[in-house]
Every structure is written in C-alpha cells, then in structure tokens.
C-alpha cells in the first residue's frame, strides 16, 4: 500500500482548479466544441468546461481531481500530485485554454 502523503486544503483547491480542457490539449487529445462546453472525442458523452467535467453516459462528473481518477486511473494522492505538478509548471493559459509550459532551460557549457 502506498505511503500516506498529507494534502492541505490549499493544495486540494489548486489541484481542483486545473482546467481540464487545457490538460487534455496538452496531452494531445482531440476536443470538439459543443455549445459552451468541449466534447472529448475519445470518450463519447464526456464534456468539460473549465475545471468541471460530466459524463452523459454514466451521469457522473466532478472537478479535475475526479477527472484524473476516473480517466487516468490514478489513486487519490497520486492524482493530487499529478495536478499540482501541472499547476506548478503552468506559465499562462491563453484565451483558447491552451496550456503553455515554460521552455526548457539550456544546460550551461562547462
């Protein structure tokens, strides 16, 4: 069994605030506009808007943490860590919701 890692309420809030559309786009997933939401074409009936998602097929939804648990099969603490790492590496999200990551630093020459 994995070791327990305490997660603060502030960390939980940050992890749940991750934009799901940006997360999926950063991973190269295909999304299609559906009214005010985005439809994830890989999973029929799953829509996302901001940090909220909903599966019309299973009639379940939730925030970013629930999304990572459901579709990436991560247990609770791992989903928090995964989303917090994304939050820490996010530079800016543009108007289209595209996640932009900082450029890799060049290694200094010896």
CORTASUL-V898180 format. One record per residue. N is the residue number from 0. RES is the residue in one small letter. OMEGA is omega in degrees with one decimal (999 if undefined). Layout:
BEGIN
n->[N | N]
res->[RES | RES]
omega->[OMEGA | OMEGA]
END
This chain:
BEGIN
n->[0 | 1 | 2 | 3 | 4 | 5 | 6 | 7 | 8 | 9 | 10 | 11 | 12 | 13 | 14 | 15 | 16 | 17 | 18 | 19 | 20 | 21 | 22 | 23 | 24 | 25 | 26 | 27 | 28 | 29 | 30 | 31 | 32 | 33 | 34 | 35 | 36 | 37 | 38 | 39 | 40 | 41 | 42 | 43 | 44 | 45 | 46 | 47 | 48 | 49 | 50 | 51 | 52 | 53 | 54 | 55 | 56 | 57 | 58 | 59 | 60 | 61 | 62 | 63 | 64 | 65 | 66 | 67 | 68 | 69 | 70 | 71 | 72 | 73 | 74 | 75 | 76 | 77 | 78 | 79 | 80 | 81 | 82 | 83 | 84 | 85 | 86 | 87 | 88 | 89 | 90 | 91 | 92 | 93 | 94 | 95 | 96 | 97 | 98 | 99 | 100 | 101 | 102 | 103 | 104 | 105 | 106 | 107 | 108 | 109]
res->[x | x | x | x | x | x | x | x | x | x | x | x | x | x | x | x | x | x | x | x | x | x | x | x | x | x | x | x | x | x | x | x | x | x | x | x | x | x | x | x | x | x | x | x | x | x | x | x | x | x | x | x | x | x | x | x | x | x | x | x | x | x | x | x | x | x | x | x | x | x | x | x | x | x | x | x | x | x | x | x | x | x | x | x | x | x | x | x | x | x | x | x | x | x | x | x | x | x | x | x | x | x | x | x | x | x | x | x | x | x]
omega->[-179.4 | 176.8 | 179.1 | 176.5 | -178.5 | 178.7 | -179.5 | 178.1 | 178.1 | 178.1 | 178.1 | 178.6 | 178.4 | -178.7 | -179.0 | -178.6 | -179.2 | 179.4 | -175.8 | 178.7 | 178.2 | 178.6 | -178.9 | 178.5 | 179.4 | 178.0 | 176.2 | -178.9 | -178.8 | 178.6 | 179.3 | -179.7 | 178.0 | -175.0 | 179.4 | -177.9 | 175.4 | 178.5 | 177.2 | -171.9 | -179.6 | -179.2 | -177.7 | 175.6 | 177.9 | 179.2 | 179.0 | 173.9 | -177.1 | -179.4 | -179.0 | 175.8 | 177.4 | 174.7 | -179.4 | -179.9 | -178.1 | -177.8 | 176.1 | 178.2 | 179.3 | -178.5 | -175.2 | -178.7 | 178.3 | 179.6 | -179.3 | 177.0 | -174.9 | -170.3 | 177.3 | 173.7 | -179.2 | 174.2 | -169.8 | -174.3 | 179.4 | 178.3 | 175.9 | -177.9 | 178.9 | -178.6 | 177.9 | 176.3 | 176.8 | 179.6 | -177.8 | -176.9 | 179.4 | 176.7 | -177.1 | 173.6 | -176.9 | -175.3 | -179.8 | 179.6 | -179.6 | -179.7 | 179.1 | -178.9 | -180.0 | 178.0 | 177.8 | 179.7 | 175.6 | 178.3 | 179.1 | 178.5 | 179.9 | 999]
END
